[in-house]
Amino acid sequence: MSVRVLVFGTYDVRSHPRVGILADGLRRRGLDVAECNVPLGLDTAERVEILKRPALLPVLLVRLVRCWYALARQARRQPRPDVVLVGYLGHFDVLLAKLLFRRTPIVLDHLIFAADTARDRGETGGLKQALLRVVDRMALRSADVIVVDTEEHRELVPDRYRDRAVVAAVGAADEWFEVARPADEVSGDRLRVVFFGVYTPLHGTPVIGHALTELAGESIDVTMIGSGQDDAETRAAARANDRVTWVDWVPPDELPKVVADHDVCLGVFGTTMKALNVVPNKVFQGAAAGCAVVTSGTSPQRRTLGTAALFVPPGDSAALASALRRLAWDSRYLTRMRTAAARLAVERFAPDQIVGPLLDHLQDHLHTVTKARDSS
């Protein structure tokens, strides 16, 4: 009988696919994975908006209580798990998991620190930051294993909890690999570049906008997918380039194919502390979809992507324009970078690959569970 893992919480894999990737990886490694999931229905931007407008807090609390009631009912109908994995944005869910599953190891997928994310979205008030740091500490204290995505984020975990932390790359879901085009298949006589994500300081979309103005008149078509607090500034910075298509939103099930129809996927270019510590979803997904990847040359991104991406200094629009220009002018170089990104994605970013460090961290517990099952 295999080890039972229950993926638990108010997560939404359509908005934040990370926990779904972990679940798929664990299944492929032979674990029995079930889900206990009631999506909260609020994305990161909406949660930050509630933080900025405390009068909206009852909305969050009412939804959370309803979801927790449903989760508790679902949990009672599930076989007793050997491990509970609390999904991304589970700062509060992990508290409920700790109550419901006593003496069961709780794994928290802690991709973001609440205080850092709020700061990146423009919420810098001292009292609110202090409260969010309390939320982060409560979540970390409740977890037996803390999964982060970079060594830099592991260093942000307080010393007393750091031995519980394990680094597992974000990775990409199967649908991204399934739509990848052959690296030598050109999309047309113009380089096709795509960005997708939320327009926040982390992503540095105004940097992209200024680079696009430098590229005005060149053989490069760009699709900018998303919106956010830096939307107006980004569009203003790119206004000189008429080869830019602006798309506010693409349904999650259509996004992989849309990205794969481009030659280049852009990463993040911000200069905030969060931007310097993260490897964003989009570089894993773009690589899996067969695109060449251009992103900031921060330590975590260089460590993760190696020679399979083009790196530019954070905040440097001229360097970004130069990198795209080189890919537009040199088709063989473009093919080489697309090939390198796709190969790395298959070798290291597939679901069964990214869960390796987590399974190693849980090895002693899983061995105990398996031994007990075999002897019963």
C-alpha positions in Angstrom: 0.0 0.0 0.0 1.4 3.4 -1.0 1.9 6.5 1.1 -1.2 8.7 1.2 -0.8 12.4 0.6 -3.7 14.8 1.0 -3.4 18.1 -0.9 -5.4 20.5 1.3 -6.7 24.1 1.2 -8.4 26.9 -0.5 -6.0 27.0 -3.4 -7.0 27.4 -7.1 -4.8 25.6 -9.5 -6.2 27.6 -12.4 -4.8 30.8 -11.0 -1.8 29.3 -9.2 -0.8 26.0 -10.7 2.2 25.3 -8.4 0.5 22.9 -6.0 -1.1 21.0 -8.9 2.4 20.4 -10.3 3.6 19.1 -6.9 0.6 16.8 -6.7 1.2 15.4 -10.2 4.9 14.9 -9.4 4.1 13.0 -6.2 1.6 10.7 -8.1 4.3 9.9 -10.7 6.7 9.0 -7.9 4.2 6.4 -6.7 2.4 8.2 -3.9 -1.4 8.0 -3.5 -2.5 11.6 -3.8 -6.0 12.9 -3.0 -7.3 16.4 -2.8 -9.4 18.3 -0.3 -9.9 21.6 -2.0 -12.5 24.4 -1.8 -11.1 27.4 -3.7 -11.4 30.7 -1.9 -12.1 32.6 -5.1 -9.7 35.5 -4.3 -6.4 35.9 -6.2 -3.3 37.7 -4.9 -4.4 41.1 -6.2 -7.8 40.9 -4.6 -6.2 39.9 -1.3 -3.9 42.9 -1.4 -6.9 45.1 -2.2 -8.6 43.8 0.9 -5.5 44.7 2.8 -5.5 48.2 1.5 -9.2 48.6 2.3 -9.8 47.0 5.8 -13.5 47.6 5.4 -13.4 44.6 3.0 -11.9 42.3 5.6 -15.4 40.8 6.4 -15.5 39.6 2.8 -12.4 37.6 3.3 -13.4 36.3 6.7 -16.9 35.1 5.5 -15.4 33.3 2.5 -12.7 31.8 4.6 -15.1 30.4 7.2 -17.4 29.0 4.5 -14.4 27.3 2.8 -13.0 26.0 6.0 -16.4 24.5 7.0 -16.6 22.7 3.6 -12.9 21.6 3.9 -13.5 20.1 7.4 -16.5 18.2 6.1 -14.5 16.9 3.1 -11.6 15.9 5.4 -13.7 13.8 7.6 -14.8 11.7 4.6 -11.2 11.1 3.5 -9.0 8.2 4.6 -6.4 9.3 7.2 -3.5 10.8 5.3 0.2 10.1 6.0 1.2 13.6 4.8 -0.8 16.8 4.3 0.3 19.2 1.6 -1.2 22.7 2.0 -1.4 24.5 -1.3 0.0 27.9 -2.3 -1.4 31.0 -0.6 -2.1 28.7 2.4 -1.0 31.1 5.1 -4.3 30.5 6.9 -5.2 27.1 5.6 -2.1 25.6 7.3 -3.6 26.6 10.7 -6.7 24.6 10.0 -4.7 21.7 8.7 -2.7 21.7 11.9 -6.0 21.4 13.9 -7.6 18.7 11.7 -4.6 16.5 11.2 -2.8 16.2 14.5 0.3 14.1 14.5 0.4 14.1 10.7 3.3 15.9 9.0 2.1 19.2 7.4 3.9 20.4 4.3 3.3 24.1 3.4 3.9 25.2 -0.1 5.2 28.7 0.9 6.2 30.3 -2.4 5.5 33.9 -1.1 5.9 35.8 2.1 2.8 37.8 2.7 4.7 40.9 3.8 7.0 40.9 0.8 4.1 40.4 -1.6 2.1 43.3 -0.1 5.2 45.5 -0.3 5.7 44.6 -4.0 2.0 45.6 -4.6 2.5 49.0 -3.0 1.3 48.3 0.5 4.2 49.6 2.8 2.3 50.7 5.9 4.2 49.9 9.1 1.3 48.4 11.0 0.1 46.3 8.1 3.6 45.1 7.4 4.0 44.1 11.0 0.7 42.2 11.0 1.6 40.4 7.8 4.9 39.3 9.3 3.0 37.8 12.1 0.8 35.9 9.6 4.0 34.6 7.9 5.5 33.5 11.2 2.2 31.8 12.3 2.1 29.9 9.0 5.8 28.8 9.2 5.4 27.7 12.8 2.4 25.5 11.9 4.3 23.6 9.2 6.6 20.6 9.7 8.0 21.1 6.2 8.2 24.4 4.4 8.6 24.3 0.6 10.1 27.4 -1.1 11.3 27.9 -4.6 14.8 29.4 -4.3 17.7 29.4 -1.9 17.2 33.1 -1.5 13.6 32.5 -0.2 14.9 29.8 2.1 17.3 32.3 3.7 14.2 34.5 4.4 12.8 31.7 6.6 13.5 32.6 10.3 16.5 30.7 11.7 14.3 28.7 14.1 12.4 27.2 11.2 15.0 27.0 8.5 15.9 23.3 9.0 12.3 22.6 8.0 12.7 24.4 4.7 13.3 22.6 1.4 13.9 24.2 -2.0 11.8 22.9 -4.9 11.6 24.7 -8.3 8.2 25.9 -9.4 8.3 23.8 -12.6 5.6 23.5 -15.3 2.5 21.5 -15.7 2.0 18.9 -18.5 -0.1 21.2 -20.7 3.0 23.5 -21.3 5.1 20.6 -22.5 2.3 19.3 -24.7 2.1 22.4 -26.9 5.8 23.0 -27.5 6.7 23.5 -31.2 10.0 22.0 -32.6 12.8 24.5 -32.0 13.5 24.9 -35.7 9.9 25.7 -36.6 9.7 29.4 -37.2 6.6 31.4 -36.4 7.0 33.8 -39.4 9.3 36.3 -40.8 9.2 38.4 -37.7 10.4 37.5 -34.2 7.4 36.8 -32.0 7.8 37.8 -28.3 5.3 37.3 -25.5 5.0 38.5 -21.9 2.3 37.3 -19.6 1.7 38.1 -15.9 0.6 40.8 -13.5 2.0 44.3 -14.1 3.7 44.9 -10.8 7.2 46.1 -9.7 8.3 42.4 -9.5 7.8 41.9 -13.2 9.3 45.3 -14.2 6.8 45.8 -17.1 7.8 49.5 -17.5 11.3 48.2 -18.3 9.8 46.0 -21.0 7.8 49.1 -22.3 10.9 51.2 -22.7 12.7 48.4 -24.5 9.8 48.1 -26.9 10.1 51.8 -27.7 13.8 51.2 -28.6 12.7 48.4 -30.9 10.1 50.4 -32.7 10.3 49.8 -36.5 12.2 46.5 -36.2 11.0 43.1 -37.2 9.7 42.1 -33.8 6.0 41.5 -32.9 5.2 41.6 -29.2 2.2 40.3 -27.3 1.7 41.8 -23.8 -0.7 39.7 -21.7 -1.9 41.0 -18.4 -2.8 44.0 -16.3 -2.0 45.6 -12.9 -0.8 48.6 -11.1 1.9 49.4 -13.6 -0.3 49.0 -16.6 -0.6 52.7 -17.6 3.1 53.3 -17.1 4.0 50.3 -19.2 1.7 51.3 -22.1 3.0 54.8 -22.0 6.6 53.6 -22.1 5.9 51.5 -25.2 3.7 54.0 -27.1 6.2 54.6 -29.9 6.0 50.9 -31.0 3.0 50.0 -33.1 3.9 46.3 -33.3 2.7 45.6 -29.7 -0.6 43.8 -29.1 -2.1 44.4 -25.7 -4.3 41.6 -24.2 -5.7 42.0 -20.7 -6.4 38.3 -20.1 -6.2 34.9 -21.6 -8.1 31.9 -20.1 -5.6 29.6 -18.3 -6.5 26.6 -20.5 -5.7 28.6 -23.6 -2.5 30.3 -22.3 0.0 27.5 -23.0 -0.9 27.4 -26.7 -0.9 31.2 -27.0 2.6 31.3 -25.5 3.9 28.4 -27.6 2.9 30.2 -30.8 5.7 32.7 -29.9 9.5 32.4 -30.3 10.5 34.2 -27.1 9.0 34.3 -23.6 10.0 37.2 -21.3 10.6 36.7 -17.6 10.9 39.5 -15.0 12.9 42.6 -15.0 12.1 44.4 -11.8 14.7 45.7 -9.3 12.7 45.1 -6.0 14.0 42.7 -3.3 11.3 40.2 -4.3 12.4 40.5 -8.0 16.0 39.6 -7.0 14.9 36.5 -5.1 12.4 34.8 -7.4 12.4 32.5 -10.4 9.0 33.3 -11.9 6.4 30.8 -13.2 6.7 32.2 -16.6 10.3 31.2 -17.3 9.5 27.5 -16.4 6.3 27.6 -18.5 7.9 29.4 -21.4 10.8 27.0 -21.6 8.4 24.0 -21.4 6.4 25.5 -24.3 9.5 25.6 -26.4 10.3 29.4 -26.3 13.6 31.0 -25.9 13.7 32.7 -22.4 14.9 36.3 -21.8 14.9 37.4 -18.1 16.9 39.2 -15.5 20.4 37.8 -14.6 19.7 37.5 -10.9 21.4 34.8 -8.8 18.4 32.5 -8.5 17.6 32.7 -12.2 21.1 32.1 -13.3 21.4 29.2 -11.0 18.2 27.7 -12.2 18.4 28.3 -15.9 22.2 28.2 -16.5 23.0 28.6 -20.2 19.5 27.9 -21.3 18.3 31.5 -21.1 19.5 35.0 -22.1 20.1 37.2 -19.1 20.0 41.0 -18.9 20.6 43.2 -15.8 17.5 44.0 -13.8 15.9 47.3 -14.8 18.0 47.6 -18.0 15.7 48.3 -20.9 18.6 48.9 -23.3 20.1 45.5 -22.6 16.6 43.9 -23.0 16.2 45.5 -26.4 19.7 44.4 -27.4 18.9 40.8 -26.5 15.7 40.7 -28.5 17.4 42.3 -31.4 20.1 39.6 -31.4 17.4 36.9 -31.5 15.6 38.6 -34.3 18.7 38.9 -36.4 20.2 35.5 -35.8 17.8 32.6 -36.5 20.4 30.0 -35.7 21.0 31.5 -32.3 17.3 31.7 -31.7 17.0 28.0 -32.5 19.9 27.2 -30.2 18.3 29.0 -27.3 14.9 27.5 -27.9 16.4 24.0 -28.0 18.4 24.7 -24.8 15.3 26.0 -22.9 13.1 23.1 -24.0 15.7 20.5 -23.1 16.3 21.9 -19.6 12.5 22.0 -19.0 12.2 18.3 -19.9 15.2 17.3 -17.7 14.5 19.5 -14.6 11.1 21.2 -14.6 8.7 18.4 -15.2 6.4 17.5 -12.2 8.3 14.3 -11.3 11.6 16.2 -11.3 10.7 19.1 -9.0 9.3 17.0 -6.2 12.6 15.2 -5.7 14.0 17.5 -3.0 10.7 17.3 -1.1 10.7 13.5 -1.2 14.3 13.4 0.0 13.3 15.7 2.9 10.4 13.4 3.8 12.4 10.2 3.4 12.5 9.1 7.0 8.8 9.7 7.5 7.8 7.9 4.3 10.1 5.0 5.2 8.4 4.7 8.6 4.9 4.7 7.0 5.8 2.2 4.4 7.4 -0.2 7.0 4.4 0.1 9.2 2.0 -0.7 6.3 4.1 -3.7 5.2 4.1 -5.2 8.7 0.3 -4.8 9.2 
